[in-house]
Amino acid sequence: MTDGQKRVNIKYGIDVGVVLKADQSSGRLSYGKVQKILTNSPTHPHGIKVRLNTGEVGRVKEIL
């Protein structure tokens, strides 16, 4: 299980790399700071869903 799959590892304001819904097929990462954590469960196999400070929503693939 990677860090991005555990909600406990995600904190407001940290820098993360996420895959946006539109980029799921390519796996392209977008980077930003966590504004809001949208996944309620403690873990998620595809990564915790967050909203970045840019307003983009995606699943965390890496924590910077």
Secondary structure by P-SEA (a helix, b strand, c coil): cccccccccccccccbbbbcccccccbbbbbbcccccccccccccccbbbbccccbbbbbcccc
